[in-house]
Amino acid sequence: MAQYLLSVWHDDDFEYDPDAPLPADMERLHAQVGAFNQQAEDAGVWVFAGGLQPAATASVARPTDGDISMTDGPYAESKELMGGFWVFECADLDAAKQWAMRAAAACEGPVEVRPFQGE
């Protein structure tokens, strides 16, 4: 069995307020992803998962001439950014791709699949 990263990508154009009620579409997505997560756990492929705060909350450490600088904001200057991920343990890449298709349906957005490097 190998491990795979399934990463969720979306436009980072929303304002997140943890104290505000979720809009109806976000409530629907949370329910769909919650059901998907339960299916993955029940199937035994679930290793770990997490949603990420908006990219504006990111910081980047960069090595430069033997020193390390820290800057605010995401590393990539892009409209499409990773918003969350799963780590699954699957029999092979084809099985991981099947789970990615189900994940894309649950979160209604693109999901990239990448195998972890072997040890």
Secondary structure, 3 states (H helix, E strand, C coil): CEEEEEEEEEECCCCCCCCCCCCHHHHHHHHHHHHHHHHHHHHCCEEEEEECCCHHHCEEEEEECCEEEEEECCCCCCCEEEEEEEEEEECCHHHHHHHHHHHHHHHCCCEEEEECCCC
